[in-house]
Amino acid sequence: MTKYVMSNTMEKSAWKNSVFLKSLADIEKLKITDGSDLQVQGNGELIQMLLKNDLVDELWLLIHPLTLGEGKKLFDSGSIPAAFTLTESLNTPTGVIIATYKRAGEVKTGTIGA
């Protein structure tokens, strides 16, 4: 399996099959190729960049029942409006909600029930 890496500090990795991406253009080229889904894990800055440039097709969110005060925001003020539809959800015994959302086209406004 290929591991794509976008880093401001790393230039090489001991991981086999690592490919380093240098720019948003590299991600855009990779997204239009055939192949497996691309996943981002644990990098809020990269996710914000992808959201700002309309490159997110699906969100897998783990929602934990706690607050820790101020911290990094997943949806920054620069994110473009985008609609997502809940396709799957699971509540764990510890109260964590695992929710999968897929891109749903244009943003529609309305009420909670409609």
C-alpha positions as CSV (number, residue, x, y, z in Angstrom):
1,M,0.0,0.0,0.0
2,T,1.3,3.5,-0.9
3,K,1.6,6.0,1.9
4,Y,1.3,9.6,0.8
5,V,3.0,12.1,3.0
6,M,2.7,15.9,3.0
7,S,5.0,17.4,5.5
8,N,6.8,20.7,6.2
9,T,9.6,19.0,8.0
10,M,10.1,15.4,6.6
11,E,11.8,14.7,3.3
12,K,12.1,10.9,3.6
13,S,10.6,8.0,5.5
14,A,11.6,4.6,6.6
15,W,8.1,3.4,5.6
16,K,8.1,1.4,2.4
17,N,6.2,2.8,-0.5
18,S,6.1,6.4,0.8
19,V,5.5,9.2,-1.7
20,F,6.0,12.8,-0.6
21,L,3.6,15.4,-1.8
22,K,4.9,19.0,-2.0
23,S,1.8,21.1,-2.9
24,L,-1.9,21.3,-3.2
25,A,-1.5,20.7,-6.9
26,D,0.1,17.3,-6.1
27,I,-3.0,16.4,-4.1
28,E,-5.3,17.6,-6.9
29,K,-3.5,15.4,-9.5
30,L,-3.6,12.4,-7.2
31,K,-7.3,12.8,-6.5
32,I,-8.2,12.5,-10.2
33,T,-6.3,9.3,-10.7
34,D,-7.8,5.8,-10.4
35,G,-7.0,4.0,-7.2
36,S,-7.9,3.6,-3.6
37,D,-9.6,6.3,-1.4
38,L,-7.2,8.7,0.2
39,Q,-7.5,9.2,4.0
40,V,-6.2,11.9,6.3
41,Q,-5.6,11.0,9.9
42,G,-4.8,13.4,12.6
43,N,-3.8,16.5,10.6
44,G,-6.2,19.4,11.2
45,E,-4.2,21.9,9.0
46,L,-4.2,19.5,6.0
47,I,-7.9,18.8,6.4
48,Q,-8.7,22.6,6.6
49,M,-6.6,23.1,3.4
50,L,-8.6,20.3,1.7
51,L,-11.9,21.7,2.8
52,K,-11.0,25.2,1.6
53,N,-10.1,23.8,-1.8
54,D,-13.2,21.6,-2.2
55,L,-11.2,18.3,-2.1
56,V,-13.2,16.4,0.5
57,D,-15.7,13.8,-0.6
58,E,-16.3,12.1,2.7
59,L,-15.8,12.8,6.5
60,W,-15.4,10.2,9.2
61,L,-15.8,11.9,12.5
62,L,-15.2,10.5,16.0
63,I,-17.1,12.7,18.5
64,H,-16.0,12.3,22.1
65,P,-18.2,13.3,25.0
66,L,-15.9,15.8,26.6
67,T,-14.6,19.3,26.3
68,L,-11.0,20.3,26.8
69,G,-11.3,24.1,26.4
70,E,-9.7,25.9,23.5
71,G,-8.0,24.0,20.8
72,K,-7.6,23.5,17.1
73,K,-10.8,23.8,15.0
74,L,-11.6,21.3,12.3
75,F,-13.9,23.7,10.4
76,D,-12.0,27.0,10.2
77,S,-13.4,30.3,9.0
78,G,-11.9,29.7,5.5
79,S,-13.9,26.5,4.8
80,I,-16.2,26.8,1.8
81,P,-19.9,25.9,2.2
82,A,-20.4,22.2,1.5
83,A,-23.3,19.8,2.1
84,F,-22.8,16.3,3.5
85,T,-25.3,13.5,4.2
86,L,-25.0,11.1,7.1
87,T,-24.5,7.6,5.7
88,E,-23.6,5.6,8.8
89,S,-23.3,6.2,12.5
90,L,-22.4,4.1,15.6
91,N,-22.5,4.9,19.3
92,T,-19.8,3.1,21.3
93,P,-20.3,1.9,24.9
94,T,-18.1,4.8,26.1
95,G,-20.4,7.4,24.4
96,V,-18.2,8.1,21.4
97,I,-20.2,8.7,18.2
98,I,-18.6,7.5,15.0
99,A,-20.3,9.2,12.0
100,T,-19.6,8.9,8.3
101,Y,-20.8,11.7,6.0
102,K,-20.6,11.8,2.2
103,R,-20.7,14.8,0.0
104,A,-24.2,15.8,-0.9
105,G,-24.0,18.5,-3.5
106,E,-25.3,22.0,-3.0
107,V,-25.9,23.5,0.4
108,K,-29.6,23.7,1.3
109,T,-30.8,25.8,4.2
110,G,-34.0,25.2,6.2
111,T,-35.0,23.9,9.6
112,I,-33.7,20.9,11.5
113,G,-36.7,18.8,10.6
114,A,-36.7,19.6,6.9
